[in-house]
Structure formats: C-alpha cells, structure tokens
Amino acid sequence: MKKICPILLISIVSLFCMLSCETFEPVAVDDSALLDGPVADLSAAEHIQFLKGDASFNNQVFSSSNGLGPLFVSTSCGSCHLGDGKGHPFTTLTRFGQTNETGNQFLKLGGPQLQHRSIPGFTPEQIPAGATFSKFMPPANTGLGFLDAVSDSDILLFADPDDLNGDGISGVPNWVELKAYVMPRDGSVAQNGKYIGRFGKKAATYNLLQQTAQAYNQDIGITSTFEPTDTYSGVEIDPEISNQEIQDVVFYLKTLKAPIPRQADSDVLSGKQLFLNVGCGGCHRPEMKTASTTIQSLSNKVFYPYTDLLLHDMGSGLDDGYTEGSAKTSEWRTPPLWGLGLSKNSQGGEYFLLHDGRAKSIEEAISLHGGEGTKSKESFELLSTEERRKLISFLESL
C-alpha cells in the first residue's frame, strides 16, 4: 500500500477546512440593510474618533458605580437606539409640563422629562398632578450630521407661515433659546435672540452637542460640564463624563452615514411619483444640501432625507397638549422618512410610527395625519389599492 506524502495530506486537510469554513460563514449583510456605519471618506483621525464615539454610544453601560441616576430612563445610549434605529414602546420617553410657548411650569417638579426608573434606595418620578405630557419614541440616528449642516437660510426658504402658495401647508421654524454652552453655527439666523431648532420631535434642540449632553443628563442621569445639574437633587455636581467623551459621541452621531435606498424597480419609481402627486413632498421634502462644515465628508453635499425640518400643525388628533420651545401643542417637526423601511429591524419586527409610536403601519400613520396633512391624506385615500401599494413600496425602499 502506497503511503500518502505528509505535506500532501496536510494540504488536502487544510483545503477541506477552508471550504468547510466558507460553507458555514455568515453571509455578509448588504450595507443598504444597515443604518449604522460611517460616512465615506473620513480621514484616519476622524475614523478613530468615530470608533471612540461608537464604543461610548453602543458599548458603555452605566450603573450606580459609574454615575447612573439616581433617577434615569435607560442605562446606555444604544439601548434606546438599537443598531442606530428607532426605539420601541419599552424605550419611549415621557415629556411633561409645558402647554404653551411661555415655558415649562414644572421644571422644579422634575420636568421636562420623566425619569421613571431609579437605582436602589430612590423612588422613580411620577408625572405631577396637572401636568400635560406626551410620549416620544426615540428616533433613528443615521444621517444626523447632514441635517445638522443644512443652513438656516435654506430652512427658512422652505417655510411658508402664511401659506402664500395656497397648498394648505405653512411650515414654521421652532425658535428656541440657546443653552449657555451652545455656539451658533456660522451663518445662523436669529429672531428676537432665538435660533432655529432642528432636532427632536418638536425641533426644540439646536444642535447635536445639546442633544447629546441633554440625553446623558435626562435619560441616564449623567452630569457633565455642559449639563451639570443632578436630575434628582436639582443641584450642580461634579461631571460624571468627560467633555472629550461627549464630543466623541457628538462626532459619531454627526458622521453616521445616511440611509441607503433599497430597490429602484418600476413599482418604487411609480410610488415615488404618486408620493409627490398626492402632496406628501410639501412637508417631506425629498432633497436638501449641506453648507460648508468642518467635516469635509459632510460639506456641500446633496442628500435625500424627506423632511423640511419645520413645524407643521397636524390637527387635533395629534395634539398631545404638550409642547417645547415656540411650537404649539399640535405642531410637530416633519420627521425624516429615510430609513423608514428599516424601522422594524430595531422595533421588534413591527412598526411603531409617529411621535409616540401609536401607528402600527405606514398606512395607519398616514390616516392619522390631520391639519396641514389632511389634503395629502385624503388624496392618498383616493388612490386605488394598487397605487397605494406602490406608494408604500417606495416609502419602504427609503
């Protein structure tokens, strides 16, 4: 019997192992099916900062030993934004205490946000008697840097407070007072000492630094030099997170890629035209452009978020009796539609749409549009079953 050469035997075994491993390797997920990941063309230093922010946002879990609480909503950033996507009813935030633009009357009673959880030995908050409140579903994080880099002048071009074009859509900015640590963007437009907000359900947050610092403080109970007040005692305490870590998270949020559209078949293309025909694009504007910014990958870029970053009166059905900044209680910022079709991935396999997650499908979300959205809703309802299917296919492709 002939002997097999040891080297040949090793080669055969190695080849078999490689082929076997390839057979059982997971299939790579297409980038268009994911919301996380950086924008293209970051420098080496920028990519390192992105990864640092990613680790802080998604991997760091707080406990009482490293600053959690004593009152809080969640123990980490990523737990409310799984895969940088939308939140779930279990992670909804509750805001309370402001009924008009004169300010929140319940700040000394825990407002504006309910911290419904606590570390041992402390009692979670409850909504004070007489306070109106609203549930806010955590939004997807992707593409925020593009929205942050749109100029105020462009946002004002979208506004039509007196509905001069007669389309039934007005659209106004939410004029907000800046926090002491927030610096206006280059080219910012001010009105009576207030500036245009663009983040949050009511567009009451000016930029991503404010969004991040407030989220650490209000959501997790973590103080910083930006937001030094302890949400339990109401007094200023030493920072529990460094400025650098907050800035890393801000950079991470700024440089998350924009959602990548999926599909471009005839149904989707027809659905896009129907979307525009029924007037949805009046608020959900398809295209925007960034201004020059310090992050080159975000400068002077055309992008497609399907929002105008303005407030619109959505009617009595979506009036929660609560507001922020100069917004009325029935006014909501137009939510970006990009990434809509991936929402179920972070929401347990089903949709929870609108500001509070009450809509369980895109069709239901459309049906709940009132006020400035009434005309488009009624036009959608007049479409044939096949036309509505195509329009929904388009939205789910974004």
DRENDO-1510 file (C-alpha; in Angstrom, 1 decimal, always signed):
<recs>
REC; n; res; u; v; w
REC; 1; MET; +0.0; +0.0; +0.0 .
REC; 2; LYS; +1.4; +3.4; -1.0 .
REC; 3; LYS; +2.0; +6.0; +1.7 .
REC; 4; ILE; +0.5; +9.5; +1.2 .
REC; 5; CYS; +3.0; +12.3; +1.4 .
REC; 6; PRO; +2.5; +14.1; +4.7 .
REC; 7; ILE; +2.7; +17.5; +3.0 .
REC; 8; LEU; +0.1; +16.5; +0.5 .
REC; 9; LEU; -2.1; +15.2; +3.3 .
REC; 10; ILE; -1.8; +18.4; +5.3 .
REC; 11; SER; -2.7; +20.4; +2.1 .
REC; 12; ILE; -5.8; +18.3; +1.5 .
REC; 13; VAL; -7.0; +18.7; +5.1 .
REC; 14; SER; -6.3; +22.5; +5.1 .
REC; 15; LEU; -8.2; +22.9; +1.8 .
REC; 16; PHE; -11.2; +20.9; +3.2 .
REC; 17; CYS; -11.2; +23.0; +6.4 .
REC; 18; MET; -11.2; +26.3; +4.3 .
REC; 19; LEU; -14.0; +25.1; +2.2 .
REC; 20; SER; -16.0; +23.9; +5.2 .
REC; 21; CYS; -15.5; +27.2; +7.0 .
REC; 22; GLU; -16.6; +29.1; +3.9 .
REC; 23; THR; -19.8; +27.0; +3.8 .
REC; 24; PHE; -20.7; +27.9; +7.4 .
REC; 25; GLU; -19.6; +31.6; +7.3 .
REC; 26; PRO; -22.5; +34.0; +7.8 .
REC; 27; VAL; -23.5; +35.9; +4.6 .
REC; 28; ALA; -22.3; +39.5; +4.7 .
REC; 29; VAL; -25.2; +41.9; +5.2 .
REC; 30; ASP; -25.6; +44.5; +2.5 .
REC; 31; ASP; -24.7; +48.0; +3.6 .
REC; 32; SER; -28.1; +49.2; +2.5 .
REC; 33; ALA; -29.8; +47.0; +5.1 .
REC; 34; LEU; -27.9; +48.6; +8.0 .
REC; 35; LEU; -28.4; +52.0; +9.5 .
REC; 36; ASP; -25.1; +52.2; +11.3 .
REC; 37; GLY; -21.7; +52.8; +9.7 .
REC; 38; PRO; -19.6; +55.9; +9.0 .
REC; 39; VAL; -20.0; +58.4; +6.1 .
REC; 40; ALA; -17.5; +57.8; +3.3 .
REC; 41; ASP; -14.0; +59.4; +3.1 .
REC; 42; LEU; -13.4; +60.2; +6.7 .
REC; 43; SER; -9.7; +60.8; +7.4 .
REC; 44; ALA; -7.7; +58.4; +9.6 .
REC; 45; ALA; -8.1; +60.7; +12.6 .
REC; 46; GLU; -11.8; +61.2; +12.0 .
REC; 47; HIS; -12.3; +57.4; +11.7 .
REC; 48; ILE; -10.6; +56.9; +15.0 .
REC; 49; GLN; -12.9; +59.5; +16.7 .
REC; 50; PHE; -15.9; +57.8; +15.1 .
REC; 51; LEU; -14.9; +54.5; +16.6 .
REC; 52; LYS; -14.4; +56.0; +20.0 .
REC; 53; GLY; -17.8; +57.6; +19.8 .
REC; 54; ASP; -19.3; +54.3; +18.6 .
REC; 55; ALA; -17.9; +52.5; +21.6 .
REC; 56; SER; -19.2; +55.1; +24.0 .
REC; 57; PHE; -22.6; +55.2; +22.4 .
REC; 58; ASN; -23.2; +51.5; +21.9 .
REC; 59; ASN; -21.0; +49.6; +24.4 .
REC; 60; GLN; -20.8; +51.7; +27.6 .
REC; 61; VAL; -23.4; +50.7; +30.1 .
REC; 62; PHE; -23.8; +52.8; +33.3 .
REC; 63; SER; -24.5; +51.6; +36.8 .
REC; 64; SER; -24.6; +53.2; +40.2 .
REC; 65; SER; -20.8; +52.6; +40.4 .
REC; 66; ASN; -20.0; +54.9; +37.4 .
REC; 67; GLY; -22.7; +57.6; +37.7 .
REC; 68; LEU; -26.0; +56.1; +36.7 .
REC; 69; GLY; -29.0; +58.0; +38.1 .
REC; 70; PRO; -30.1; +58.1; +40.8 .
REC; 71; LEU; -33.1; +58.6; +38.5 .
REC; 72; PHE; -32.9; +57.5; +34.9 .
REC; 73; VAL; -34.7; +56.2; +31.9 .
REC; 74; SER; -32.1; +53.9; +30.4 .
REC; 75; THR; -28.6; +52.7; +31.3 .
REC; 76; SER; -27.0; +53.3; +27.9 .
REC; 77; CYS; -27.4; +55.3; +24.7 .
REC; 78; GLY; -27.5; +52.2; +22.4 .
REC; 79; SER; -30.3; +50.5; +24.4 .
REC; 80; CYS; -32.8; +53.1; +23.1 .
REC; 81; HIS; -31.4; +53.2; +19.5 .
REC; 82; LEU; -30.7; +49.5; +18.6 .
REC; 83; GLY; -28.5; +49.5; +15.5 .
REC; 84; ASP; -28.9; +53.3; +15.4 .
REC; 85; GLY; -32.6; +52.7; +14.5 .
REC; 86; LYS; -35.9; +53.8; +16.0 .
REC; 87; GLY; -36.8; +53.0; +19.6 .
REC; 88; HIS; -39.6; +50.6; +20.8 .
REC; 89; PRO; -42.5; +51.4; +23.1 .
REC; 90; PHE; -40.4; +50.0; +26.0 .
REC; 91; THR; -37.9; +52.8; +25.5 .
REC; 92; THR; -40.3; +55.7; +24.9 .
REC; 93; LEU; -39.5; +58.9; +26.7 .
REC; 94; THR; -42.2; +60.9; +28.5 .
REC; 95; ARG; -42.0; +64.7; +28.4 .
REC; 96; PHE; -44.3; +66.8; +30.6 .
REC; 97; GLY; -45.2; +70.2; +31.9 .
REC; 98; GLN; -45.3; +72.7; +29.0 .
REC; 99; THR; -48.6; +73.8; +27.4 .
REC; 100; ASN; -47.5; +76.9; +25.5 .
REC; 101; GLU; -44.5; +78.9; +24.4 .
REC; 102; THR; -44.2; +80.7; +27.7 .
REC; 103; GLY; -42.1; +77.9; +29.2 .
REC; 104; ASN; -42.3; +74.8; +31.3 .
REC; 105; GLN; -44.0; +75.4; +34.7 .
REC; 106; PHE; -43.0; +72.0; +36.1 .
REC; 107; LEU; -39.2; +72.3; +36.0 .
REC; 108; LYS; -39.0; +72.3; +39.8 .
REC; 109; LEU; -41.1; +69.1; +39.9 .
REC; 110; GLY; -38.9; +67.0; +37.6 .
REC; 111; GLY; -39.8; +68.4; +34.2 .
REC; 112; PRO; -39.3; +68.4; +31.3 .
REC; 113; GLN; -38.6; +64.6; +31.3 .
REC; 114; LEU; -39.9; +61.8; +33.4 .
REC; 115; GLN; -37.2; +59.5; +34.9 .
REC; 116; HIS; -39.4; +56.5; +35.6 .
REC; 117; ARG; -36.6; +54.2; +36.9 .
REC; 118; SER; -34.2; +54.6; +39.8 .
REC; 119; ILE; -31.2; +52.9; +41.5 .
REC; 120; PRO; -31.9; +51.1; +44.8 .
REC; 121; GLY; -32.9; +53.4; +47.6 .
REC; 122; PHE; -34.5; +56.0; +45.5 .
REC; 123; THR; -38.1; +56.5; +44.2 .
REC; 124; PRO; -38.8; +56.9; +40.5 .
REC; 125; GLU; -40.5; +60.0; +39.4 .
REC; 126; GLN; -44.2; +60.3; +38.6 .
REC; 127; ILE; -46.0; +62.8; +36.5 .
REC; 128; PRO; -47.1; +65.7; +38.7 .
REC; 129; ALA; -50.8; +66.4; +39.1 .
REC; 130; GLY; -52.0; +68.9; +36.5 .
REC; 131; ALA; -49.1; +68.4; +34.1 .
REC; 132; THR; -49.8; +67.5; +30.4 .
REC; 133; PHE; -47.5; +65.0; +28.9 .
REC; 134; SER; -46.5; +63.3; +25.6 .
REC; 135; LYS; -44.7; +60.1; +24.7 .
REC; 136; PHE; -41.7; +60.5; +22.5 .
REC; 137; MET; -40.4; +57.5; +20.5 .
REC; 138; PRO; -36.6; +57.5; +20.2 .
REC; 139; PRO; -35.7; +58.3; +16.6 .
REC; 140; ALA; -33.2; +56.7; +14.3 .
REC; 141; ASN; -29.7; +58.3; +14.5 .
REC; 142; THR; -28.4; +58.0; +11.0 .
REC; 143; GLY; -27.7; +61.0; +8.7 .
REC; 144; LEU; -27.9; +63.5; +11.6 .
REC; 145; GLY; -24.7; +65.2; +10.5 .
REC; 146; PHE; -26.3; +66.1; +7.2 .
REC; 147; LEU; -29.3; +67.6; +8.8 .
REC; 148; ASP; -27.0; +69.5; +11.2 .
REC; 149; ALA; -25.1; +71.0; +8.3 .
REC; 150; VAL; -28.1; +72.5; +6.4 .
REC; 151; SER; -28.0; +76.3; +6.5 .
REC; 152; ASP; -30.6; +78.3; +8.4 .
REC; 153; SER; -31.3; +80.2; +5.2 .
REC; 154; ASP; -32.3; +77.1; +3.4 .
REC; 155; ILE; -34.6; +76.0; +6.2 .
REC; 156; LEU; -36.3; +79.5; +6.1 .
REC; 157; LEU; -36.7; +79.1; +2.3 .
REC; 158; PHE; -38.9; +76.1; +3.0 .
REC; 159; ALA; -41.1; +78.0; +5.5 .
REC; 160; ASP; -44.4; +79.5; +4.3 .
REC; 161; PRO; -46.1; +80.7; +7.5 .
REC; 162; ASP; -48.9; +82.5; +5.7 .
REC; 163; ASP; -49.4; +79.7; +3.1 .
REC; 164; LEU; -48.7; +82.2; +0.2 .
REC; 165; ASN; -48.7; +79.4; -2.3 .
REC; 166; GLY; -52.1; +78.2; -1.2 .
REC; 167; ASP; -51.2; +74.5; -0.8 .
REC; 168; GLY; -52.6; +74.3; +2.7 .
REC; 169; ILE; -49.1; +73.8; +4.1 .
REC; 170; SER; -47.4; +76.6; +6.1 .
REC; 171; GLY; -44.4; +75.2; +7.9 .
REC; 172; VAL; -42.6; +77.4; +10.5 .
REC; 173; PRO; -39.3; +77.0; +12.4 .
REC; 174; ASN; -39.2; +76.4; +16.1 .
REC; 175; TRP; -37.4; +79.4; +17.5 .
REC; 176; VAL; -35.5; +78.4; +20.7 .
REC; 177; GLU; -33.2; +79.9; +23.2 .
REC; 178; LEU; -29.6; +78.6; +23.1 .
REC; 179; LYS; -28.1; +76.9; +26.1 .
REC; 180; ALA; -25.1; +78.7; +27.5 .
REC; 181; TYR; -22.7; +76.1; +26.1 .
REC; 182; VAL; -24.2; +76.1; +22.6 .
REC; 183; MET; -22.5; +78.2; +20.0 .
REC; 184; PRO; -24.5; +79.3; +16.9 .
REC; 185; ARG; -23.4; +77.8; +13.6 .
REC; 186; ASP; -21.8; +80.0; +11.0 .
REC; 187; GLY; -24.5; +81.8; +9.1 .
REC; 188; SER; -27.1; +81.2; +11.8 .
REC; 189; VAL; -30.3; +83.4; +11.7 .
REC; 190; ALA; -31.6; +84.8; +14.9 .
REC; 191; GLN; -35.0; +86.2; +15.7 .
REC; 192; ASN; -35.5; +88.2; +19.0 .
REC; 193; GLY; -32.5; +86.4; +20.4 .
REC; 194; LYS; -33.7; +82.9; +19.5 .
REC; 195; TYR; -32.4; +80.5; +16.9 .
REC; 196; ILE; -33.8; +77.7; +14.7 .
REC; 197; GLY; -34.1; +74.3; +16.4 .
REC; 198; ARG; -33.9; +71.3; +14.2 .
REC; 199; PHE; -33.7; +68.1; +16.3 .
REC; 200; GLY; -36.3; +66.4; +18.5 .
REC; 201; LYS; -40.0; +65.7; +17.9 .
REC; 202; LYS; -40.7; +69.4; +18.2 .
REC; 203; ALA; -37.4; +70.7; +16.7 .
REC; 204; ALA; -36.6; +72.2; +20.1 .
REC; 205; THR; -33.0; +71.2; +20.2 .
REC; 206; TYR; -30.4; +73.4; +18.4 .
REC; 207; ASN; -27.6; +71.0; +17.6 .
REC; 208; LEU; -26.1; +67.6; +18.4 .
REC; 209; LEU; -24.0; +68.7; +21.3 .
REC; 210; GLN; -27.1; +69.9; +23.1 .
REC; 211; GLN; -28.9; +66.7; +22.1 .
REC; 212; THR; -26.1; +64.5; +23.4 .
REC; 213; ALA; -25.4; +66.4; +26.7 .
REC; 214; GLN; -29.1; +66.5; +27.5 .
REC; 215; ALA; -29.6; +62.8; +26.7 .
REC; 216; TYR; -26.8; +61.8; +29.1 .
REC; 217; ASN; -28.3; +64.0; +31.8 .
REC; 218; GLN; -32.1; +63.4; +31.3 .
REC; 219; ASP; -32.0; +59.8; +30.0 .
REC; 220; ILE; -29.2; +58.3; +32.1 .
REC; 221; GLY; -28.7; +60.8; +35.0 .
REC; 222; ILE; -25.1; +61.6; +34.0 .
REC; 223; THR; -23.8; +65.1; +34.6 .
REC; 224; SER; -21.2; +66.9; +32.5 .
REC; 225; THR; -19.7; +70.4; +32.4 .
REC; 226; PHE; -22.4; +71.1; +29.8 .
REC; 227; GLU; -25.4; +69.8; +31.9 .
REC; 228; PRO; -24.1; +69.8; +35.5 .
REC; 229; THR; -27.4; +69.6; +37.3 .
REC; 230; ASP; -28.3; +66.3; +39.0 .
REC; 231; THR; -31.8; +65.4; +38.0 .
REC; 232; TYR; -32.7; +64.1; +41.5 .
REC; 233; SER; -31.3; +66.8; +43.8 .
REC; 234; GLY; -31.5; +69.7; +41.4 .
REC; 235; VAL; -28.1; +70.9; +42.4 .
REC; 236; GLU; -24.9; +71.1; +40.4 .
REC; 237; ILE; -22.4; +68.2; +41.0 .
REC; 238; ASP; -19.0; +67.2; +39.5 .
REC; 239; PRO; -19.0; +65.9; +35.9 .
REC; 240; GLU; -19.6; +62.2; +35.6 .
REC; 241; ILE; -18.5; +62.1; +32.0 .
REC; 242; SER; -15.7; +63.9; +30.3 .
REC; 243; ASN; -16.1; +66.6; +27.7 .
REC; 244; GLN; -14.0; +64.5; +25.3 .
REC; 245; GLU; -16.3; +61.5; +25.6 .
REC; 246; ILE; -19.3; +63.7; +24.9 .
REC; 247; GLN; -17.5; +65.3; +21.9 .
REC; 248; ASP; -16.6; +61.8; +20.6 .
REC; 249; VAL; -20.3; +60.8; +20.7 .
REC; 250; VAL; -21.3; +64.0; +19.0 .
REC; 251; PHE; -18.8; +63.3; +16.2 .
REC; 252; TYR; -20.1; +59.7; +16.0 .
REC; 253; LEU; -23.7; +61.0; +15.5 .
REC; 254; LYS; -22.6; +63.6; +13.0 .
REC; 255; THR; -20.7; +61.1; +10.9 .
REC; 256; LEU; -23.1; +58.2; +10.8 .
REC; 257; LYS; -23.9; +57.5; +7.2 .
REC; 258; ALA; -27.2; +58.5; +5.6 .
REC; 259; PRO; -29.6; +55.5; +5.0 .
REC; 260; ILE; -29.0; +53.9; +1.6 .
REC; 261; PRO; -32.2; +53.5; -0.5 .
REC; 262; ARG; -33.0; +49.9; -1.4 .
REC; 263; GLN; -34.7; +48.8; -4.7 .
REC; 264; ALA; -35.4; +51.0; -7.7 .
REC; 265; ASP; -37.8; +48.9; -9.6 .
REC; 266; SER; -40.8; +50.2; -11.6 .
REC; 267; ASP; -43.2; +49.9; -8.5 .
REC; 268; VAL; -40.9; +52.0; -6.4 .
REC; 269; LEU; -40.4; +54.6; -9.1 .
REC; 270; SER; -44.2; +54.8; -9.7 .
REC; 271; GLY; -44.7; +55.0; -5.9 .
REC; 272; LYS; -42.3; +58.0; -5.7 .
REC; 273; GLN; -44.3; +59.9; -8.3 .
REC; 274; LEU; -47.5; +59.1; -6.5 .
REC; 275; PHE; -45.9; +60.3; -3.3 .
REC; 276; LEU; -45.2; +63.6; -4.9 .
REC; 277; ASN; -48.6; +63.8; -6.7 .
REC; 278; VAL; -50.6; +63.5; -3.5 .
REC; 279; GLY; -48.6; +66.3; -2.0 .
REC; 280; CYS; -46.5; +64.4; +0.6 .
REC; 281; GLY; -43.4; +66.2; -0.6 .
REC; 282; GLY; -44.8; +69.5; +0.6 .
REC; 283; CYS; -43.6; +68.7; +4.1 .
REC; 284; HIS; -41.4; +65.6; +3.4 .
REC; 285; ARG; -39.1; +67.5; +1.0 .
REC; 286; PRO; -37.0; +64.9; -0.9 .
REC; 287; GLU; -33.8; +66.9; -1.3 .
REC; 288; MET; -31.6; +69.1; +0.8 .
REC; 289; LYS; -28.0; +70.4; +0.6 .
REC; 290; THR; -25.4; +70.9; +3.3 .
REC; 291; ALA; -23.4; +74.0; +3.7 .
REC; 292; SER; -19.7; +74.1; +4.2 .
REC; 293; THR; -18.7; +72.5; +7.5 .
REC; 294; THR; -15.5; +71.5; +9.3 .
REC; 295; ILE; -16.1; +67.8; +8.4 .
REC; 296; GLN; -15.2; +67.6; +4.7 .
REC; 297; SER; -17.2; +64.5; +4.1 .
REC; 298; LEU; -20.4; +66.4; +5.0 .
REC; 299; SER; -19.6; +69.7; +3.2 .
REC; 300; ASN; -21.7; +70.9; +0.2 .
REC; 301; LYS; -23.4; +67.5; -0.2 .
REC; 302; VAL; -26.9; +66.9; -1.8 .
REC; 303; PHE; -28.9; +64.4; +0.2 .
REC; 304; TYR; -32.4; +63.0; +0.4 .
REC; 305; PRO; -33.9; +63.0; +3.9 .
REC; 306; TYR; -37.6; +63.7; +3.1 .
REC; 307; THR; -38.1; +66.4; +5.7 .
REC; 308; ASP; -38.1; +70.2; +5.8 .
REC; 309; LEU; -37.1; +70.4; +9.5 .
REC; 310; LEU; -40.1; +72.7; +10.1 .
REC; 311; LEU; -43.1; +72.5; +12.4 .
REC; 312; HIS; -46.5; +71.7; +11.0 .
REC; 313; ASP; -49.9; +71.7; +12.6 .
REC; 314; MET; -51.0; +68.1; +12.4 .
REC; 315; GLY; -54.5; +68.6; +13.8 .
REC; 316; SER; -56.4; +67.8; +17.0 .
REC; 317; GLY; -55.8; +64.0; +16.6 .
REC; 318; LEU; -52.1; +64.5; +17.2 .
REC; 319; ASP; -52.4; +67.3; +19.8 .
REC; 320; ASP; -51.0; +65.9; +23.0 .
REC; 321; GLY; -51.3; +69.1; +24.9 .
REC; 322; TYR; -47.6; +69.3; +25.4 .
REC; 323; THR; -45.0; +71.4; +23.6 .
REC; 324; GLU; -41.4; +72.6; +23.6 .
REC; 325; GLY; -39.9; +75.9; +22.6 .
REC; 326; SER; -42.2; +78.1; +20.5 .
REC; 327; ALA; -44.1; +75.2; +19.0 .
REC; 328; LYS; -47.9; +74.8; +19.5 .
REC; 329; THR; -49.2; +71.7; +21.1 .
REC; 330; SER; -50.4; +70.3; +17.7 .
REC; 331; GLU; -47.2; +71.2; +15.9 .
REC; 332; TRP; -44.6; +68.6; +15.1 .
REC; 333; ARG; -41.4; +68.7; +13.2 .
REC; 334; THR; -41.6; +66.8; +9.9 .
REC; 335; PRO; -39.7; +63.5; +10.6 .
REC; 336; PRO; -37.2; +62.4; +8.0 .
REC; 337; LEU; -38.5; +59.4; +6.1 .
REC; 338; TRP; -35.1; +58.0; +5.0 .
REC; 339; GLY; -34.5; +54.6; +6.6 .
REC; 340; LEU; -38.2; +54.1; +7.2 .
REC; 341; GLY; -38.3; +50.7; +5.7 .
REC; 342; LEU; -35.6; +49.5; +8.2 .
REC; 343; SER; -37.5; +50.7; +11.2 .
REC; 344; LYS; -38.9; +47.3; +12.0 .
REC; 345; ASN; -35.4; +45.9; +12.4 .
REC; 346; SER; -34.9; +47.8; +15.7 .
REC; 347; GLN; -38.6; +47.7; +16.7 .
REC; 348; GLY; -39.1; +44.0; +17.3 .
REC; 349; GLY; -40.2; +43.2; +13.8 .
REC; 350; GLU; -43.2; +45.6; +13.6 .
REC; 351; TYR; -43.7; +49.3; +13.0 .
REC; 352; PHE; -44.3; +51.9; +15.8 .
REC; 353; LEU; -44.6; +55.2; +13.9 .
REC; 354; LEU; -45.5; +58.8; +14.6 .
REC; 355; HIS; -44.0; +60.7; +17.5 .
REC; 356; ASP; -45.4; +58.3; +20.1 .
REC; 357; GLY; -45.4; +55.0; +18.2 .
REC; 358; ARG; -49.2; +54.8; +18.1 .
REC; 359; ALA; -49.3; +53.9; +14.4 .
REC; 360; LYS; -48.6; +50.2; +13.7 .
REC; 361; SER; -48.2; +50.6; +9.9 .
REC; 362; ILE; -47.3; +53.2; +7.3 .
REC; 363; GLU; -51.0; +53.3; +6.2 .
REC; 364; GLU; -52.2; +54.0; +9.8 .
REC; 365; ALA; -49.6; +56.7; +10.2 .
REC; 366; ILE; -50.9; +58.4; +7.0 .
REC; 367; SER; -54.5; +58.0; +8.2 .
REC; 368; LEU; -53.7; +59.9; +11.4 .
REC; 369; HIS; -52.4; +63.0; +9.6 .
REC; 370; GLY; -54.7; +66.0; +10.2 .
REC; 371; GLY; -54.3; +69.7; +10.0 .
REC; 372; GLU; -51.8; +70.6; +7.3 .
REC; 373; GLY; -51.6; +66.9; +6.4 .
REC; 374; THR; -55.3; +66.5; +5.7 .
REC; 375; LYS; -55.2; +67.2; +2.0 .
REC; 376; SER; -52.4; +64.7; +1.3 .
REC; 377; LYS; -54.1; +62.1; +3.5 .
REC; 378; GLU; -57.3; +62.4; +1.6 .
REC; 379; SER; -55.5; +62.3; -1.7 .
REC; 380; PHE; -53.8; +59.1; -0.6 .
REC; 381; GLU; -57.1; +57.5; +0.4 .
REC; 382; LEU; -58.5; +58.2; -3.1 .
REC; 383; LEU; -55.7; +56.2; -4.7 .
REC; 384; SER; -56.5; +52.7; -5.9 .
REC; 385; THR; -55.4; +49.7; -3.9 .
REC; 386; GLU; -52.6; +49.1; -6.4 .
REC; 387; GLU; -51.4; +52.7; -6.3 .
REC; 388; ARG; -51.4; +52.8; -2.5 .
REC; 389; ARG; -49.3; +49.6; -2.6 .
REC; 390; LYS; -46.8; +51.2; -4.9 .
REC; 391; LEU; -46.5; +54.3; -2.8 .
REC; 392; ILE; -45.9; +52.2; +0.4 .
REC; 393; SER; -43.3; +50.2; -1.6 .
REC; 394; PHE; -41.5; +53.5; -2.3 .
REC; 395; LEU; -41.5; +54.6; +1.3 .
REC; 396; GLU; -40.2; +51.2; +2.4 .
REC; 397; SER; -37.4; +51.4; -0.1 .
REC; 398; LEU; -36.0; +54.6; +1.5 .
</recs>
